[in-house]
Amino acid sequence: MANVKITLTKSPIGAKKNQKATLKALGLTKMHKTVEKEDNVYVQGQINTVRHLVTVEKQEV
């Protein structure tokens, strides 16, 4: 299965409540923090919600 590496690159200050909640659900609490998640439709939907705040890299396992 493929993994996705997600990094918080822009500050969520001024972002909507649902976007802040999505970042928290992804585990992105601080700037430049990186998490690895399994690539599935649920994670892709979360990434789509905050796509302007994060950088995404696809990785093959």
N, CA, C and O of each residue as an XYZ file, in Angstrom:
244
protein
N       0.819     -1.181      0.000
C       0.000      0.000      0.000
C       0.872      1.258      0.000
O       2.017      1.236      0.451
N       0.323      2.320     -0.500
C       1.052      3.576     -0.554
C       0.788      4.399      0.696
O      -0.278      4.317      1.307
N       1.770      5.181      1.055
C       1.638      6.113      2.162
C       1.727      7.528      1.638
O       2.225      7.768      0.539
N       1.237      8.465      2.437
C       1.281      9.868      2.093
C       1.992     10.598      3.219
O       1.684     10.397      4.393
N       2.938     11.440      2.856
C       3.675     12.244      3.822
C       3.089     13.657      3.759
O       3.162     14.311      2.718
N       2.506     14.131      4.868
C       1.817     15.419      4.903
C       2.573     16.350      5.845
O       2.850     15.988      6.988
N       2.907     17.551      5.366
C       3.635     18.538      6.160
C       2.832     19.826      6.229
O       2.356     20.320      5.207
N       2.681     20.371      7.428
C       2.001     21.647      7.613
C       2.971     22.757      7.243
O       3.970     22.954      7.934
N       2.696     23.492      6.160
C       3.623     24.509      5.666
C       3.138     25.935      5.867
O       3.940     26.867      5.831
N       1.843     26.122      6.076
C       1.321     27.469      6.307
C       0.537     27.483      7.609
O      -0.035     26.469      8.010
N       0.513     28.617      8.257
C      -0.135     28.748      9.548
C      -1.656     28.662      9.424
O      -2.238     29.236      8.504
N      -2.297     27.946     10.346
C      -3.760     27.868     10.328
C      -4.440     29.053     11.010
O      -5.660     29.049     11.169
N      -3.679     30.060     11.411
C      -4.285     31.255     12.004
C      -5.167     31.905     10.950
O      -4.716     32.179      9.838
N      -6.409     32.150     11.297
C      -7.348     32.744     10.363
C      -8.095     31.726      9.513
O      -8.957     32.092      8.714
N      -7.765     30.448      9.684
C      -8.468     29.405      8.930
C      -9.820     29.133      9.583
O     -10.049     29.494     10.738
N     -10.707     28.495      8.832
C     -12.029     28.164      9.351
C     -11.928     27.070     10.415
O     -10.937     26.342     10.485
N     -12.968     26.969     11.238
C     -12.985     25.982     12.322
C     -12.841     24.557     11.805
O     -12.113     23.751     12.384
N     -13.539     24.246     10.706
C     -13.465     22.875     10.196
C     -12.065     22.550      9.668
O     -11.635     21.398      9.737
N     -11.354     23.541      9.146
C      -9.997     23.313      8.659
C      -9.042     23.081      9.829
O      -8.164     22.222      9.752
N      -9.208     23.836     10.903
C      -8.376     23.630     12.089
C      -8.638     22.261     12.698
O      -7.711     21.587     13.145
N      -9.897     21.852     12.714
C     -10.246     20.538     13.253
C      -9.668     19.424     12.390
O      -9.237     18.395     12.910
N      -9.655     19.622     11.086
C      -9.081     18.629     10.181
C      -7.586     18.489     10.402
O      -7.060     17.376     10.409
N      -6.897     19.608     10.583
C      -5.457     19.555     10.861
C      -5.187     18.804     12.159
O      -4.256     18.004     12.236
N      -5.999     19.061     13.172
C      -5.830     18.375     14.447
C      -6.076     16.875     14.291
O      -5.363     16.063     14.879
N      -7.085     16.509     13.499
C      -7.387     15.100     13.258
C      -6.250     14.399     12.505
O      -5.994     13.213     12.711
N      -5.582     15.143     11.642
C      -4.438     14.580     10.918
C      -3.195     14.487     11.808
O      -2.246     13.779     11.470
N      -3.193     15.193     12.935
C      -2.044     15.179     13.834
C      -1.072     16.298     13.553
O       0.068     16.255     14.015
N      -1.496     17.299     12.806
C      -0.628     18.424     12.467
C      -0.931     19.580     13.414
O      -1.849     20.364     13.175
N      -0.154     19.679     14.488
C      -0.419     20.677     15.513
C       0.552     21.843     15.482
O       0.246     22.912     16.010
N       1.712     21.659     14.876
C       2.728     22.715     14.825
C       3.245     22.880     13.412
O       3.165     21.965     12.593
N       3.774     24.054     13.140
C       4.332     24.348     11.823
C       5.479     23.388     11.495
O       6.276     23.037     12.365
N       5.547     22.978     10.256
C       6.599     22.121      9.697
C       6.610     20.722     10.304
O       7.594     19.996     10.162
N       5.534     20.338     10.975
C       5.412     18.976     11.474
C       4.965     18.085     10.320
O       4.143     18.481      9.494
N       5.518     16.881     10.280
C       5.212     15.935      9.205
C       4.630     14.665      9.796
O       5.119     14.156     10.804
N       3.584     14.157      9.161
C       2.993     12.883      9.556
C       2.884     12.003      8.321
O       2.784     12.491      7.195
N       2.907     10.698      8.555
C       2.704      9.744      7.469
C       1.393      9.026      7.704
O       1.147      8.494      8.787
N       0.556      9.016      6.687
C      -0.748      8.362      6.760
C      -0.887      7.406      5.588
O      -0.248      7.570      4.549
N      -1.735      6.405      5.779
C      -2.048      5.480      4.692
C      -2.908      6.217      3.670
O      -3.833      6.942      4.037
N      -2.604      6.032      2.408
C      -3.321      6.731      1.340
C      -4.650      6.037      1.076
O      -4.690      4.954      0.493
N      -5.744      6.673      1.513
C      -7.084      6.161      1.234
C      -8.021      7.344      0.991
O      -7.601      8.497      1.092
N      -9.265      7.070      0.676
C     -10.202      8.136      0.324
C     -10.478      9.070      1.491
O     -10.716     10.259      1.278
N     -10.453      8.569      2.711
C     -10.722      9.403      3.876
C      -9.616     10.430      4.079
O      -9.889     11.608      4.310
N      -8.387      9.986      3.992
C      -7.252     10.895      4.147
C      -7.199     11.868      2.974
O      -6.877     13.041      3.160
N      -7.511     11.395      1.767
C      -7.517     12.298      0.610
C      -8.562     13.400      0.778
O      -8.330     14.536      0.366
N      -9.700     13.081      1.374
C     -10.724     14.080      1.639
C     -10.254     15.108      2.654
O     -10.540     16.297      2.515
N      -9.532     14.652      3.680
C      -8.988     15.577      4.676
C      -7.933     16.480      4.043
O      -7.887     17.679      4.321
N      -7.090     15.906      3.196
C      -6.063     16.701      2.515
C      -6.723     17.735      1.620
O      -6.260     18.874      1.545
N      -7.785     17.361      0.951
C      -8.483     18.281      0.065
C      -9.055     19.475      0.839
O      -9.106     20.586      0.311
N      -9.480     19.251      2.074
C     -10.037     20.319      2.900
C      -8.976     21.363      3.252
O      -9.283     22.554      3.320
N      -7.747     20.936      3.473
C      -6.688     21.854      3.911
C      -5.539     21.920      2.909
O      -4.394     22.162      3.290
N      -5.837     21.707      1.642
C      -4.786     21.623      0.624
C      -3.948     22.881      0.504
O      -2.799     22.811      0.068
N      -4.496     24.039      0.880
C      -3.755     25.292      0.785
C      -2.822     25.501      1.975
O      -2.040     26.451      1.975
N      -2.886     24.646      2.978
C      -2.052     24.775      4.174
C      -0.968     23.702      4.275
O      -0.052     23.825      5.088
N      -1.062     22.664      3.467
C      -0.148     21.533      3.598
C       0.581     21.235      2.292
O       0.182     21.665      1.210
N       1.667     20.481      2.445
C       2.397     19.940      1.307
C       2.314     18.417      1.398
O       2.499     17.838      2.469
N       2.036     17.781      0.269
C       1.810     16.333      0.260
C       2.824     15.660     -0.646
O       3.073     16.108     -1.766
N       3.417     14.559     -0.139
C       4.332     13.739     -0.932
C       3.829     12.301     -0.881
O       3.524     11.784      0.193
N       3.742     11.664     -2.029
C       3.327     10.258     -2.064
C       4.559      9.388     -1.956
O       5.601      9.673     -2.547
N       4.416      8.306     -1.181
C       5.514      7.370     -0.995
C       5.028      5.959     -1.242
O       3.913      5.604     -0.859
N       5.846      5.165     -1.870
C       5.537      3.757     -2.072
C       6.226      2.950     -0.994
O       7.382      3.206     -0.656
N       5.515      1.978     -0.456
C       6.074      1.150      0.616
C       6.770     -0.045      0.035
O       7.308     -0.867      0.777
